[in-house]
Amino acid sequence: EIVMTQSPATLSVSPGERAILACTASQSVSSDLAWYQQRPGQAPRLLIYDASTRAAGIPARFSGSGSGTEFTLTISSLQSEDFAVYFCQQYNNWPLTFGGGTKVDIK
Amino acid sequence: EVQLLESGGGLVQPGGSLRLSCAASGFTFSRYPMSWVRQTPGKGLEWVSSITGSGGSTYYADSVKGRLIISRDNSKNTVFLQMNSLRVEDTAIYYCAKESGTYSYYHDYWGQGTLVTVSS
């Protein structure tokens, strides 16, 4: 099983600042990496797939990068609606696995 | 507009059974694999099971293999999760998710989830 590790667990950021979230895979997943956002009380929402492609309707302030084992999600200028939990997921191998999540909260 | 609506959650005793359903609309259901993903309250996400568009292939997490069974009825645009021999640790919100395509199992649409509580 590929273990996905996200860091930090919590990231405190001021509105308008940039946030950089990390996701590390225990072995290479090529570019088969997705990012999701989950707001309180809601289902997860797809942000990024194939490591760097934004899903439909996702603002340009969200960007993804990386390949192999190291990935990042960057939110260029945090808006109030961006304070949420973010998960990465690999789909290169079965079983599909998620990272433990990074909570982005208001500083 | 893609919509996924789960139902069937509830309270069940350890060792009991439950059947979850997910009614889909807004896309050609039979063309897409579907999955179930669960989330323990306050915790992270865990993939549970997936099924191909035709229903011919299924995949399971080791933690549920032999106890949970995924199936689909393409004539009714519905995917199911039959849950048997339930354990306390199966307590979670269960989300139905649509996969993006045949070979890329990332979840482009999610339902709102249904809560399953296993407790005596």
Chai-1 contact restraints between the chains, C-beta under 6 A:
chainA,res_idxA,chainB,res_idxB,connection_type,confidence,min_distance_angstrom,max_distance_angstrom,comment,restraint_id
A,A34,B,Y106,contact,1.0,0.0,6.0,A-B,restraint_1
A,A43,B,Y95,contact,1.0,0.0,6.0,A-B,restraint_2
A,A43,B,W110,contact,1.0,0.0,6.0,A-B,restraint_3
A,A43,B,Q112,contact,1.0,0.0,6.0,A-B,restraint_4
A,A43,B,G113,contact,1.0,0.0,6.0,A-B,restraint_5
A,P44,B,W110,contact,1.0,0.0,6.0,A-B,restraint_6
A,L46,B,D108,contact,1.0,0.0,6.0,A-B,restraint_7
A,Y49,B,Y106,contact,1.0,0.0,6.0,A-B,restraint_8
A,F87,B,L45,contact,1.0,0.0,6.0,A-B,restraint_9
A,Y91,B,Y105,contact,1.0,0.0,6.0,A-B,restraint_10
A,Y91,B,Y106,contact,1.0,0.0,6.0,A-B,restraint_11
A,W94,B,Y59,contact,1.0,0.0,6.0,A-B,restraint_12
A,P95,B,W47,contact,1.0,0.0,6.0,A-B,restraint_13
A,P95,B,A61,contact,1.0,0.0,6.0,A-B,restraint_14
A,L96,B,W47,contact,1.0,0.0,6.0,A-B,restraint_15
A,L96,B,Y105,contact,1.0,0.0,6.0,A-B,restraint_16
A,F98,B,L45,contact,1.0,0.0,6.0,A-B,restraint_17
A,G100,B,G44,contact,1.0,0.0,6.0,A-B,restraint_18
A,G101,B,G44,contact,1.0,0.0,6.0,A-B,restraint_19
